[in-house]
Amino acid sequence: MPLKKKILIAVIDGCATAYLSPQSTPHLFKLIQDGSGQLQTALATVPTVTNVNHARILTGSWPEENGINGNTFYDRATATSKFIQSSTYLKKATLFKEYEKLGLTSALLTVKGKVMEVFGDDATWKINAETPTAKALAAINQTPPPHINDPASGAWIFNSALKMISRYSPDLVYCTTNDYVMHHFAPNSVAANEYLQAIDAEIAKIHALEPDRIIFVTADHGMNAKNHLINLQPTLDTAGYQATCVLPMADRYLANHPYQEGGIAYLFCQKSAEIAEIAKTICHISGVEAVLTNKEAADVYHLSTHTIGDLVVLGDKFTVFGNQPQAELFVKDIRTHGSVYEQAVPLFTTLRGHKISSTSMLFKLALQQVAVF
Ligand SMILES: [Zn+2]
């Protein structure tokens, strides 16, 4: 029987490939240099938003199977949108459940509370920096967390992972951040580098404490500068179409994206006879790169036909869909995600001999390390 390997999966929210460098993550690059680590580029899943990609990593399945097609769920019957922040939407078992079935332990540590709410049910130990419990903090002898938008929250959650590992040594540790810093600071900026250096230092301490624990460092999605905001709803309304524009990026973290802006939109049309005409109108808007039918989008991105509306609209690299009052707004200094252009993410690992082309492969790789042959 092969030796069971313990795992750390670090998901740095919004960490595009350009953020990782010898300056920002010197310890990871030292491991790359001495041959004990390697850095690849992997693809995240569209829509490139947090919920979709944690679902993909933690269940190894596509959105069409796991039920998570965005941060927001639109109920056509009641014409209401709800943020996805409970496990009722999740249709597949997580790695935490799979580990539990094998009699193994796991820990989920997250800065964004919604990650715990959607995915954390079956984790053995839980640390949630958004709504921490005194009991959970006392269990690892940790001080209360900084605010989730404070750059110090990144180092705090990884320091909590270190304390968790030194106290309980869970078989699987899944640790993830908020993307506030990536939404506000570009790669190689002083703020982004300092944020990552502090995280890198905690990962180095974990590696020193348990050198055999396999480390994966990746991101749920990338991040790009944008300068063009479109709100499709006024255009639909002015033209007299009965359709609702749903932004799959939308969640409760408005400090990250004040207009819920992201590079993809779902259109729910009330009259099926209008769908083709709406597609024609929308595809002529400057900044719209593609308008896909429900079936086309579901086929290409493995999304559920039931939750993405009748049309899926994709922005070009610099255009995002938001809920600002203006149909069109040009802006400076916005950084966000959601589109096909934020699919590339870094994949650092100390696991040898694997080409990891998609972050979803982490599910299978994690289970392979503990499988009994
Ligand atoms: Zn974000």
Boltz pocket constraint, residues with backbone or C-beta under 6 A from the ligand:
constraints:
  - pocket:
      binder: B
      contacts: [[A, 14], [A, 179], [A, 183], [A, 256], [A, 257], [A, 337]]
      max_distance: 6.0
